Amino acid sequence: QVQLVESGGGLVQPGGSLRLSCAASGGFFSINAMAWYRQAPGKQRELVAVIRSGGSTSYADSVKGRFTISRDNAWNTVYLQMNSLKPEDTAVYYCKADYLSRGTAYRSWGQGTQVTVSS
Protein backbone atom coordinates (compact mmCIF):
# COMPACT_ATOMS: atom_id res chain seq x y z
CA GLN A 1 0.00 0.00 0.00
CA VAL A 2 1.32 3.42 -0.99
CA GLN A 3 1.42 5.98 1.79
CA LEU A 4 1.08 9.66 0.87
CA VAL A 5 2.15 12.53 3.09
CA GLU A 6 1.37 16.12 2.14
CA SER A 7 3.26 19.14 3.38
CA GLY A 8 3.72 22.81 2.59
CA GLY A 9 0.37 24.24 3.57
CA GLY A 10 -0.04 27.33 5.67
CA LEU A 11 -1.33 30.88 5.86
CA VAL A 12 -0.56 33.21 2.97
CA GLN A 13 -1.77 36.64 1.91
CA PRO A 14 -3.79 37.10 -1.29
CA GLY A 15 -1.45 37.24 -4.25
CA GLY A 16 1.12 35.11 -2.50
CA SER A 17 2.54 31.69 -3.34
CA LEU A 18 2.86 28.28 -1.74
CA ARG A 19 4.32 24.98 -2.89
CA LEU A 20 2.70 21.79 -1.68
CA SER A 21 4.55 18.48 -1.68
CA CYS A 22 3.19 14.94 -1.64
CA ALA A 23 5.70 12.24 -0.74
CA ALA A 24 4.86 8.67 -1.78
CA SER A 25 6.34 5.60 -0.12
CA GLY A 26 5.69 1.92 0.58
CA GLY A 27 6.33 -1.18 -1.49
CA PHE A 28 6.83 -1.67 -5.20
CA PHE A 29 4.30 0.12 -7.35
CA SER A 30 3.72 1.72 -10.73
CA ILE A 31 1.99 5.07 -10.71
CA ASN A 32 -0.76 5.67 -13.27
CA ALA A 33 -1.59 9.18 -12.14
CA MET A 34 -1.32 11.48 -9.17
CA ALA A 35 -3.59 14.37 -8.42
CA TRP A 36 -4.33 17.20 -6.03
CA TYR A 37 -7.84 17.75 -4.73
CA ARG A 38 -9.18 20.34 -2.33
CA GLN A 39 -12.16 20.65 -0.06
CA ALA A 40 -13.39 23.92 1.38
CA PRO A 41 -15.74 24.02 4.41
CA GLY A 42 -19.25 23.06 3.41
CA LYS A 43 -18.23 22.14 -0.13
CA GLN A 44 -17.52 18.92 -2.00
CA ARG A 45 -13.99 17.78 -2.66
CA GLU A 46 -12.91 18.95 -6.11
CA LEU A 47 -10.12 18.07 -8.49
CA VAL A 48 -7.45 20.75 -8.74
CA ALA A 49 -4.78 19.19 -10.95
CA VAL A 50 -3.64 15.79 -12.22
CA ILE A 51 -0.39 14.49 -13.71
CA ARG A 52 -0.41 11.20 -15.60
CA SER A 53 2.28 8.58 -16.15
CA GLY A 54 3.04 9.95 -19.61
CA GLY A 55 3.55 13.42 -18.20
CA SER A 56 0.34 15.06 -19.38
CA THR A 57 -1.41 17.39 -16.97
CA SER A 58 -4.89 18.81 -16.49
CA TYR A 59 -6.20 21.61 -14.31
CA ALA A 60 -9.47 22.89 -12.96
CA ASP A 61 -10.53 26.03 -14.79
CA SER A 62 -10.37 27.99 -11.54
CA VAL A 63 -6.62 27.41 -11.17
CA LYS A 64 -5.39 27.38 -14.78
CA GLY A 65 -2.49 29.73 -15.28
CA ARG A 66 -1.89 30.02 -11.53
CA PHE A 67 -1.13 26.46 -10.35
CA THR A 68 1.41 23.99 -11.72
CA ILE A 69 1.60 20.28 -10.93
CA SER A 70 4.93 18.49 -11.34
CA ARG A 71 6.79 15.43 -10.12
CA ASP A 72 10.28 14.12 -9.63
CA ASN A 73 11.53 11.47 -12.06
CA ALA A 74 11.03 8.59 -9.63
CA TRP A 75 7.44 9.56 -8.75
CA ASN A 76 8.60 9.83 -5.12
CA THR A 77 7.24 13.34 -4.78
CA VAL A 78 4.55 15.34 -6.55
CA TYR A 79 4.36 19.10 -6.19
CA LEU A 80 1.70 21.74 -6.57
CA GLN A 81 3.08 25.22 -7.11
CA MET A 82 0.36 27.73 -6.31
CA ASN A 83 0.82 31.35 -7.39
CA SER A 84 -1.45 34.39 -7.27
CA LEU A 85 -3.44 32.81 -4.49
CA LYS A 86 -6.97 34.02 -3.81
CA PRO A 87 -9.15 33.73 -0.69
CA GLU A 88 -11.31 31.23 -2.57
CA ASP A 89 -8.32 28.89 -2.79
CA THR A 90 -8.64 28.36 0.97
CA ALA A 91 -9.23 24.65 1.56
CA VAL A 92 -7.71 21.42 2.77
CA TYR A 93 -5.60 20.07 -0.08
CA TYR A 94 -5.34 16.31 -0.57
CA CYS A 95 -3.00 14.22 -2.67
CA LYS A 96 -4.28 11.10 -4.44
CA ALA A 97 -2.39 8.33 -6.21
CA ASP A 98 -3.77 5.73 -8.63
CA TYR A 99 -1.26 2.93 -9.01
CA LEU A 100 -0.66 -0.72 -9.84
CA SER A 101 0.97 -3.20 -7.47
CA ARG A 102 1.51 -6.78 -8.64
CA GLY A 103 -1.10 -6.27 -11.34
CA THR A 104 -3.83 -4.91 -9.05
CA ALA A 105 -5.10 -1.35 -9.20
CA TYR A 106 -5.19 0.69 -6.01
CA ARG A 107 -5.94 4.24 -4.89
CA SER A 108 -4.45 6.05 -1.92
CA TRP A 109 -5.17 9.41 -0.33
CA GLY A 110 -3.05 11.57 1.89
CA GLN A 111 -4.24 13.11 5.13
CA GLY A 112 -4.48 16.63 3.74
CA THR A 113 -2.77 19.94 4.37
CA GLN A 114 -4.54 23.20 5.18
CA VAL A 115 -4.09 26.21 2.90
CA THR A 116 -5.52 29.50 4.12
CA VAL A 117 -5.42 32.62 1.96
CA SER A 118 -6.25 35.69 4.00
CA SER A 119 -5.01 39.17 4.74
OpenMM code with the backbone's topology and positions (N, CA, C; nanometers):
from openmm import Vec3, app, unit

residues = "GLN VAL GLN LEU VAL GLU SER GLY GLY GLY LEU VAL GLN PRO GLY GLY SER LEU ARG LEU SER CYS ALA ALA SER GLY GLY PHE PHE SER ILE ASN ALA MET ALA TRP TYR ARG GLN ALA PRO GLY LYS GLN ARG GLU LEU VAL ALA VAL ILE ARG SER GLY GLY SER THR SER TYR ALA ASP SER VAL LYS GLY ARG PHE THR ILE SER ARG ASP ASN ALA TRP ASN THR VAL TYR LEU GLN MET ASN SER LEU LYS PRO GLU ASP THR ALA VAL TYR TYR CYS LYS ALA ASP TYR LEU SER ARG GLY THR ALA TYR ARG SER TRP GLY GLN GLY THR GLN VAL THR VAL SER SER".split()
positions = [
    Vec3(0.0851, -0.1188, 0.0000),
    Vec3(0.0000, 0.0000, 0.0000),
    Vec3(0.0890, 0.1242, 0.0000),
    Vec3(0.0567, 0.2162, -0.0910),
    Vec3(0.1316, 0.3417, -0.0986),
    Vec3(0.0825, 0.4363, 0.0094),
    Vec3(0.1751, 0.4942, 0.0810),
    Vec3(0.1421, 0.5977, 0.1787),
    Vec3(0.1777, 0.7347, 0.1182),
    Vec3(0.0883, 0.8304, 0.1386),
    Vec3(0.1076, 0.9658, 0.0870),
    Vec3(0.1075, 1.0631, 0.2036),
    Vec3(0.2063, 1.1514, 0.2047),
    Vec3(0.2152, 1.2528, 0.3094),
    Vec3(0.2307, 1.3889, 0.2431),
    Vec3(0.1322, 1.4773, 0.2686),
    Vec3(0.1374, 1.6118, 0.2139),
    Vec3(0.2061, 1.7058, 0.3119),
    Vec3(0.2658, 1.8092, 0.2568),
    Vec3(0.3257, 1.9145, 0.3384),
    Vec3(0.3279, 2.0434, 0.2578),
    Vec3(0.3561, 2.1532, 0.3281),
    Vec3(0.3723, 2.2806, 0.2592),
    Vec3(0.2574, 2.3767, 0.2733),
    Vec3(0.1498, 2.3333, 0.3378),
    Vec3(0.0368, 2.4239, 0.3567),
    Vec3(0.0683, 2.5314, 0.4590),
    Vec3(-0.0228, 2.6264, 0.4703),
    Vec3(-0.0036, 2.7331, 0.5673),
    Vec3(-0.0914, 2.8516, 0.5369),
    Vec3(-0.0600, 2.9627, 0.6037),
    Vec3(-0.1330, 3.0879, 0.5861),
    Vec3(-0.0539, 3.1788, 0.4925),
    Vec3(-0.1206, 3.2330, 0.3930),
    Vec3(-0.0556, 3.3210, 0.2973),
    Vec3(-0.1500, 3.4344, 0.2618),
    Vec3(-0.0948, 3.5503, 0.2299),
    Vec3(-0.1775, 3.6640, 0.1913),
    Vec3(-0.2233, 3.6498, 0.0462),
    Vec3(-0.3358, 3.7112, 0.0129),
    Vec3(-0.3793, 3.7103, -0.1286),
    Vec3(-0.2682, 3.7611, -0.2196),
    Vec3(-0.2515, 3.6905, -0.3322),
    Vec3(-0.1449, 3.7237, -0.4254),
    Vec3(-0.0160, 3.6508, -0.3989),
    Vec3(-0.0087, 3.5833, -0.2864),
    Vec3(0.1123, 3.5111, -0.2497),
    Vec3(0.1224, 3.3737, -0.3142),
    Vec3(0.2271, 3.2999, -0.2763),
    Vec3(0.2536, 3.1686, -0.3337),
    Vec3(0.2816, 3.0658, -0.2251),
    Vec3(0.2512, 2.9424, -0.2569),
    Vec3(0.2864, 2.8279, -0.1736),
    Vec3(0.3204, 2.7120, -0.2651),
    Vec3(0.4064, 2.6218, -0.2167),
    Vec3(0.4320, 2.4981, -0.2889),
    Vec3(0.4003, 2.3812, -0.1982),
    Vec3(0.3055, 2.2995, -0.2414),
    Vec3(0.2696, 2.1787, -0.1684),
    Vec3(0.3512, 2.0611, -0.2209),
    Vec3(0.3840, 1.9703, -0.1305),
    Vec3(0.4552, 1.8483, -0.1677),
    Vec3(0.3750, 1.7277, -0.1225),
    Vec3(0.3834, 1.6207, -0.1993),
    Vec3(0.3192, 1.4941, -0.1639),
    Vec3(0.4237, 1.3849, -0.1813),
    Vec3(0.4673, 1.3277, -0.0713),
    Vec3(0.5696, 1.2238, -0.0736),
    Vec3(0.5040, 1.0859, -0.0712),
    Vec3(0.5410, 1.0021, -0.1670),
    Vec3(0.4862, 0.8667, -0.1776),
    Vec3(0.5895, 0.7649, -0.1321),
    Vec3(0.5441, 0.6645, -0.0583),
    Vec3(0.6342, 0.5600, -0.0122),
    Vec3(0.5566, 0.4305, 0.0103),
    Vec3(0.6338, 0.3172, 0.0213),
    Vec3(0.5693, 0.1918, 0.0576),
    Vec3(0.5606, 0.0923, -0.0558),
    Vec3(0.6461, -0.0081, -0.0564),
    Vec3(0.6333, -0.1180, -0.1488),
    Vec3(0.6773, -0.0863, -0.2896),
    Vec3(0.6482, -0.1820, -0.3798),
    Vec3(0.6833, -0.1669, -0.5205),
    Vec3(0.5553, -0.1396, -0.5965),
    Vec3(0.5524, -0.0258, -0.6683),
    Vec3(0.4301, 0.0122, -0.7350),
    Vec3(0.4617, 0.0903, -0.8623),
    Vec3(0.3611, 0.0976, -0.9483),
    Vec3(0.3716, 0.1723, -1.0729),
    Vec3(0.2590, 0.2757, -1.0749),
    Vec3(0.2974, 0.3988, -1.0762),
    Vec3(0.1988, 0.5066, -1.0712),
    Vec3(0.1312, 0.5251, -1.2065),
    Vec3(-0.0017, 0.5296, -1.2065),
    Vec3(-0.0758, 0.5666, -1.3272),
    Vec3(-0.1000, 0.7174, -1.3339),
    Vec3(-0.1331, 0.7746, -1.2204),
    Vec3(-0.1585, 0.9182, -1.2144),
    Vec3(-0.1578, 0.9624, -1.0695),
    Vec3(-0.1196, 1.0879, -1.0491),
    Vec3(-0.1319, 1.1483, -0.9167),
    Vec3(-0.2023, 1.2820, -0.9333),
    Vec3(-0.2763, 1.3186, -0.8305),
    Vec3(-0.3590, 1.4373, -0.8422),
    Vec3(-0.3673, 1.5107, -0.7091),
    Vec3(-0.4002, 1.6373, -0.7187),
    Vec3(-0.4326, 1.7195, -0.6030),
    Vec3(-0.5815, 1.7527, -0.6074),
    Vec3(-0.6452, 1.7359, -0.4939),
    Vec3(-0.7839, 1.7747, -0.4735),
    Vec3(-0.7874, 1.8770, -0.3596),
    Vec3(-0.8994, 1.9443, -0.3472),
    Vec3(-0.9182, 2.0338, -0.2332),
    Vec3(-1.0636, 2.0298, -0.1886),
    Vec3(-1.0815, 2.0604, -0.0616),
    Vec3(-1.2158, 2.0650, -0.0057),
    Vec3(-1.2252, 2.1833, 0.0889),
    Vec3(-1.3123, 2.2767, 0.0533),
    Vec3(-1.3386, 2.3922, 0.1381),
    Vec3(-1.4539, 2.3593, 0.2329),
    Vec3(-1.4653, 2.4302, 0.3456),
    Vec3(-1.5735, 2.4025, 0.4411),
    Vec3(-1.7099, 2.4113, 0.3742),
    Vec3(-1.7905, 2.3080, 0.3948),
    Vec3(-1.9252, 2.3064, 0.3408),
    Vec3(-1.9350, 2.2752, 0.1928),
    Vec3(-1.8217, 2.2422, 0.1300),
    Vec3(-1.8232, 2.2136, -0.0131),
    Vec3(-1.7712, 2.0725, -0.0398),
    Vec3(-1.8013, 2.0231, -0.1605),
    Vec3(-1.7522, 1.8917, -0.1995),
    Vec3(-1.6048, 1.8988, -0.2374),
    Vec3(-1.5378, 1.7860, -0.2227),
    Vec3(-1.3994, 1.7777, -0.2663),
    Vec3(-1.3952, 1.7921, -0.4189),
    Vec3(-1.3009, 1.8716, -0.4678),
    Vec3(-1.2911, 1.8952, -0.6109),
    Vec3(-1.1496, 1.8709, -0.6611),
    Vec3(-1.1416, 1.8283, -0.7859),
    Vec3(-1.0121, 1.8067, -0.8487),
    Vec3(-0.9472, 1.9407, -0.8816),
    Vec3(-0.8213, 1.9540, -0.8456),
    Vec3(-0.7449, 2.0752, -0.8741),
    Vec3(-0.6518, 2.0530, -0.9934),
    Vec3(-0.5738, 1.9456, -0.9893),
    Vec3(-0.4777, 1.9185, -1.0953),
    Vec3(-0.4409, 1.7714, -1.0936),
    Vec3(-0.4051, 1.7180, -1.2106),
    Vec3(-0.3640, 1.5795, -1.2224),
    Vec3(-0.2441, 1.5708, -1.3151),
    Vec3(-0.1525, 1.4791, -1.2839),
    Vec3(-0.0391, 1.4489, -1.3711),
    Vec3(-0.0378, 1.2986, -1.3952),
    Vec3(-0.0292, 1.2600, -1.5232),
    Vec3(-0.0408, 1.1202, -1.5599),
    Vec3(0.0965, 1.0587, -1.5860),
    Vec3(0.0996, 0.9284, -1.6007),
    Vec3(0.2276, 0.8579, -1.6147),
    Vec3(0.3058, 0.9058, -1.7359),
    Vec3(0.2352, 0.9467, -1.8416),
    Vec3(0.3039, 0.9952, -1.9608),
    Vec3(0.3494, 1.1391, -1.9501),
    Vec3(0.3127, 1.2040, -1.8417),
    Vec3(0.3554, 1.3420, -1.8196),
    Vec3(0.2506, 1.4466, -1.8500),
    Vec3(0.1367, 1.4063, -1.9079),
    Vec3(0.0343, 1.5057, -1.9376),
    Vec3(-0.0304, 1.5555, -1.8091),
    Vec3(-0.0791, 1.6774, -1.8141),
    Vec3(-0.1405, 1.7393, -1.6969),
    Vec3(-0.2751, 1.8005, -1.7340),
    Vec3(-0.3605, 1.8147, -1.6333),
    Vec3(-0.4892, 1.8811, -1.6490),
    Vec3(-0.5152, 1.9619, -1.5238),
    Vec3(-0.5913, 2.0708, -1.5423),
    Vec3(-0.6195, 2.1611, -1.4306),
    Vec3(-0.7663, 2.2000, -1.4283),
    Vec3(-0.8153, 2.2282, -1.3083),
    Vec3(-0.9472, 2.2889, -1.2960),
    Vec3(-0.9408, 2.4283, -1.3566),
    Vec3(-1.0511, 2.4714, -1.4162),
    Vec3(-1.0534, 2.6033, -1.4790),
    Vec3(-1.0175, 2.7134, -1.3801),
    Vec3(-1.0570, 2.6951, -1.2547),
    Vec3(-1.0369, 2.7991, -1.1540),
    Vec3(-0.8901, 2.8214, -1.1184),
    Vec3(-0.8029, 2.7264, -1.1545),
    Vec3(-0.6616, 2.7407, -1.1172),
    Vec3(-0.5683, 2.7474, -1.2383),
    Vec3(-0.6228, 2.7340, -1.3577),
    Vec3(-0.5394, 2.7378, -1.4783),
    Vec3(-0.4623, 2.8688, -1.4862),
    Vec3(-0.3340, 2.8560, -1.5181),
    Vec3(-0.2488, 2.9735, -1.5281),
    Vec3(-0.1906, 3.0182, -1.3961),
    Vec3(-0.2399, 2.9627, -1.2851),
    Vec3(-0.1888, 3.0017, -1.1525),
    Vec3(-0.1188, 2.8860, -1.0826),
    Vec3(-0.1679, 2.7642, -1.1021),
    Vec3(-0.1131, 2.6460, -1.0349),
    Vec3(-0.0392, 2.5597, -1.1362),
    Vec3(0.0656, 2.4917, -1.0885),
    Vec3(0.1412, 2.3993, -1.1720),
    Vec3(0.1691, 2.2720, -1.0942),
    Vec3(0.1317, 2.1580, -1.1531),
    Vec3(0.1602, 2.0284, -1.0928),
    Vec3(0.2844, 1.9706, -1.1594),
    Vec3(0.3718, 1.9091, -1.0808),
    Vec3(0.4934, 1.8492, -1.1338),
    Vec3(0.5350, 1.7328, -1.0449),
    Vec3(0.6327, 1.6581, -1.0887),
    Vec3(0.6794, 1.5428, -1.0115),
    Vec3(0.8290, 1.5250, -1.0301),
    Vec3(0.8900, 1.4489, -0.9396),
    Vec3(1.0280, 1.4116, -0.9632),
    Vec3(1.0296, 1.2874, -1.0529),
    Vec3(1.1455, 1.2538, -1.1062),
    Vec3(1.1534, 1.1467, -1.2060),
    Vec3(1.1120, 1.0109, -1.1505),
    Vec3(1.1311, 0.9899, -1.0232),
    Vec3(1.1025, 0.8591, -0.9634),
    Vec3(0.9614, 0.8488, -0.9087),
    Vec3(0.8818, 0.9531, -0.9294),
    Vec3(0.7441, 0.9561, -0.8748),
    Vec3(0.7461, 0.9482, -0.7216),
    Vec3(0.8583, 0.9837, -0.6583),
    Vec3(0.8595, 0.9826, -0.5122),
    Vec3(0.7853, 1.1019, -0.4538),
    Vec3(0.7859, 1.2130, -0.5270),
    Vec3(0.7237, 1.3344, -0.4783),
    Vec3(0.6524, 1.4060, -0.5917),
    Vec3(0.5314, 1.4513, -0.5627),
    Vec3(0.4548, 1.5341, -0.6555),
    Vec3(0.4349, 1.6700, -0.5898),
    Vec3(0.4445, 1.7737, -0.6694),
    Vec3(0.4362, 1.9099, -0.6186),
    Vec3(0.3159, 1.9834, -0.6775),
    Vec3(0.2693, 2.0820, -0.6045),
    Vec3(0.1702, 2.1744, -0.6565),
    Vec3(0.2186, 2.3150, -0.6246),
    Vec3(0.2670, 2.3838, -0.7269),
    Vec3(0.3082, 2.5219, -0.7109),
    Vec3(0.1868, 2.6105, -0.7299),
    Vec3(0.1559, 2.6896, -0.6294),
    Vec3(0.0364, 2.7731, -0.6313),
    Vec3(0.0785, 2.9189, -0.6255),
    Vec3(0.0490, 2.9932, -0.7299),
    Vec3(0.0819, 3.1353, -0.7386),
    Vec3(-0.0454, 3.2188, -0.7458),
    Vec3(-0.0315, 3.3463, -0.7204),
    Vec3(-0.1449, 3.4393, -0.7274),
    Vec3(-0.2643, 3.3858, -0.6499),
    Vec3(-0.2389, 3.3430, -0.5290),
    Vec3(-0.3441, 3.2805, -0.4489),
    Vec3(-0.4546, 3.3787, -0.4151),
    Vec3(-0.5759, 3.3236, -0.4099),
    Vec3(-0.6967, 3.4015, -0.3808),
    Vec3(-0.7630, 3.3455, -0.2560),
    Vec3(-0.8433, 3.4262, -0.1874),
    Vec3(-0.9145, 3.3730, -0.0694),
    Vec3(-0.9974, 3.2488, -0.1013),
    Vec3(-1.0507, 3.2404, -0.2210),
    Vec3(-1.1313, 3.1234, -0.2568),
    Vec3(-1.0484, 2.9968, -0.2780),
    Vec3(-0.9180, 3.0075, -0.2746),
    Vec3(-0.8320, 2.8891, -0.2786),
    Vec3(-0.8183, 2.8249, -0.1399),
    Vec3(-0.8712, 2.8897, -0.0381),
    Vec3(-0.8643, 2.8359, 0.0967),
    Vec3(-0.9371, 2.7023, 0.1041),
    Vec3(-0.8667, 2.5998, 0.1494),
    Vec3(-0.9230, 2.4648, 0.1558),
    Vec3(-0.8194, 2.3713, 0.2178),
    Vec3(-0.8647, 2.2501, 0.2473),
    Vec3(-0.7707, 2.1419, 0.2765),
    Vec3(-0.7357, 2.0762, 0.1436),
    Vec3(-0.6066, 2.0650, 0.1169),
    Vec3(-0.5596, 2.0074, -0.0080),
    Vec3(-0.5133, 1.8636, 0.0161),
    Vec3(-0.5631, 1.7730, -0.0698),
    Vec3(-0.5342, 1.6311, -0.0572),
    Vec3(-0.4617, 1.5807, -0.1812),
    Vec3(-0.3697, 1.4905, -0.1590),
    Vec3(-0.3001, 1.4222, -0.2665),
    Vec3(-0.3616, 1.2841, -0.2868),
    Vec3(-0.3736, 1.2426, -0.4122),
    Vec3(-0.4278, 1.1105, -0.4442),
    Vec3(-0.3374, 1.0421, -0.5444),
    Vec3(-0.3176, 0.9120, -0.5263),
    Vec3(-0.2386, 0.8333, -0.6205),
    Vec3(-0.3199, 0.7142, -0.6703),
    Vec3(-0.3220, 0.6938, -0.8010),
    Vec3(-0.3765, 0.5728, -0.8628),
    Vec3(-0.2582, 0.4922, -0.9147),
    Vec3(-0.2473, 0.3674, -0.8686),
    Vec3(-0.1263, 0.2927, -0.9007),
    Vec3(-0.1563, 0.1443, -0.9123),
    Vec3(-0.0595, 0.0730, -0.9713),
    Vec3(-0.0657, -0.0724, -0.9842),
    Vec3(0.0405, -0.1347, -0.8941),
    Vec3(0.0021, -0.2420, -0.8257),
    Vec3(0.0970, -0.3196, -0.7468),
    Vec3(0.0692, -0.4669, -0.7718),
    Vec3(0.1680, -0.5363, -0.8294),
    Vec3(0.1514, -0.6785, -0.8643),
    Vec3(0.0250, -0.7002, -0.9467),
    Vec3(-0.0006, -0.6100, -1.0396),
    Vec3(-0.1100, -0.6268, -1.1336),
    Vec3(-0.2464, -0.5826, -1.0850),
    Vec3(-0.2556, -0.5363, -0.9615),
    Vec3(-0.3833, -0.4913, -0.9046),
    Vec3(-0.3834, -0.3402, -0.8912),
    Vec3(-0.4976, -0.2812, -0.9269),
    Vec3(-0.5097, -0.1354, -0.9200),
    Vec3(-0.5526, -0.0921, -0.7798),
    Vec3(-0.4888, 0.0150, -0.7331),
    Vec3(-0.5189, 0.0692, -0.6007),
    Vec3(-0.5308, 0.2222, -0.6107),
    Vec3(-0.5864, 0.2786, -0.5040),
    Vec3(-0.5936, 0.4235, -0.4891),
    Vec3(-0.5611, 0.4570, -0.3445),
    Vec3(-0.4783, 0.5578, -0.3262),
    Vec3(-0.4447, 0.6045, -0.1917),
    Vec3(-0.4655, 0.7542, -0.1829),
    Vec3(-0.5007, 0.7989, -0.0624),
    Vec3(-0.5166, 0.9410, -0.0329),
    Vec3(-0.4237, 0.9790, 0.0815),
    Vec3(-0.3777, 1.1030, 0.0766),
    Vec3(-0.3052, 1.1571, 0.1891),
    Vec3(-0.4004, 1.2119, 0.2930),
    Vec3(-0.3429, 1.2634, 0.4020),
    Vec3(-0.4244, 1.3112, 0.5133),
    Vec3(-0.4687, 1.4554, 0.4961),
    Vec3(-0.4098, 1.5252, 0.4017),
    Vec3(-0.4482, 1.6635, 0.3736),
    Vec3(-0.3592, 1.7655, 0.4412),
    Vec3(-0.3504, 1.8817, 0.3796),
    Vec3(-0.2770, 1.9941, 0.4368),
    Vec3(-0.3594, 2.1209, 0.4160),
    Vec3(-0.3685, 2.2019, 0.5211),
    Vec3(-0.4542, 2.3198, 0.5175),
    Vec3(-0.3837, 2.4347, 0.4463),
    Vec3(-0.4551, 2.4980, 0.3545),
    Vec3(-0.4091, 2.6210, 0.2898),
    Vec3(-0.5117, 2.7300, 0.3199),
    Vec3(-0.4653, 2.8380, 0.3793),
    Vec3(-0.5520, 2.9504, 0.4119),
    Vec3(-0.4973, 3.0758, 0.3462),
    Vec3(-0.5808, 3.1393, 0.2656),
    Vec3(-0.5419, 3.2625, 0.1963),
    Vec3(-0.6234, 3.3763, 0.2558),
    Vec3(-0.5557, 3.4622, 0.3280),
    Vec3(-0.6252, 3.5691, 0.4001),
    Vec3(-0.5290, 3.6813, 0.4317),
    Vec3(-0.5827, 3.8025, 0.4341),
    Vec3(-0.5015, 3.9168, 0.4738),
    Vec3(-0.5179, 3.9452, 0.6229),
] * unit.nanometer
topology = app.Topology()
chain = topology.addChain("A")
for resn in residues:
    res = topology.addResidue(resn, chain)
    for name in ("N", "CA", "C"):
        topology.addAtom(name, app.Element.getBySymbol(name[0]), res)
